[in-house]
Amino acid sequence: MLRCQRLVENVCVFGIFDGHGGSRAVEFLKEHLFENNLMRNPRFMTDTKLAISESYKETDMDFLEAESNTCKDDDSTTSVAGLPFICCKSGKTIPLSKDHKSNRTDDRKRIKSTGGVVMWTRTWRVGGVLAMS
């Protein structure tokens, strides 16, 4: 799951949450990491690395406390990055590019229209070799 949040006028952060053993940890991260912890960390603009680290720890403790009476073993890996600008609309990221892969119909048409060859060899390959186009 990808989550985008505008923190201040010209800074956005986004996180990729990869749940393991269920979705509860991912849902918790989505709802709490940015709004409850990172946005409220007074060090965010002056020491972003420390603010993110502290927010991870705080969110982890909050999740463990929230789940202390359950027998669930949900967890998540998480990557967070801050950028001065990223395209978002209503908290959802807007893709700025597409993967160039030969398994995409539009990419196969583009390659063929320029004289290239795309063939099926148990997977789509450009020139019978490349998976990326």
C-alpha positions, -999 to +999 in steps of 0.1 A: +000+000+000+013+034-009+002+064+013+009+100+005+005+129+030+011+166+025+028+178+057+035+214+051+029+237+021+057+224-001+067+191+015+051+157+011+061+124+025+050+090+012+053+055+026+052+021+012+037-004+037+041-041+030+021-062+054+030-097+065+006-121+083-024-099+076-034-063+070-039-049+105-004-035+108-006-018+074-040-003+082-026+010+116+004+025+098-018+042+072-039+058+099-013+066+125+023+070+112+019+103+094-011+120+111-005+110+147+032+108+150+053+123+121+032+154+115+033+162+153+070+156+157+086+190+164+119+179+147+103+171+113+116+203+095+149+206+113+160+170+117+139+149+094+159+117+098+155+118+136+118+127+133+111+097+110+131+074+133+112+086+164+079+083+146+086+047+136+094+038+172+063+056+185+040+040+160+055+006+167+048+010+204+013+023+197+006-007+175+019-032+200-002-017+227-033-016+205-028-053+196-017-065+230-049-084+237-050-102+203-034-133+191-026-118+157+009-117+143+005-090+117+035-069+109+048-047+082+079-035+065+078+002+058+097+027+037+091+064+041+106+093+021+101+130+022+102+150-009+098+187-015+071+179-041+052+148-052+020+148-072-010+139-049-047+144-051-069+137-020-040+118-003-035+095-033-003+096-054-005+103-091+019+082-112+043+104-131+056+075-153+048+040-164+070+009-164+083+002-199+077-036-200+071-058-230+041-074-213+021-042-217+000-041-249+007-004-256+044-009-252+044-039-277+025-017-302+050+011-297+080-012-302+065-028-333+055+006-348+092+016-348+104-017-364+112-036-332+104-072-326+085-085-295+080-122-291+064-146-267+089-171-251+068-181-221+069-144-214+071-113-236+106-104-247+119-076-269+141-091-296+136-124-278+159-113-250+148-082-230+118-081-206+121-043-202+114-022-233 
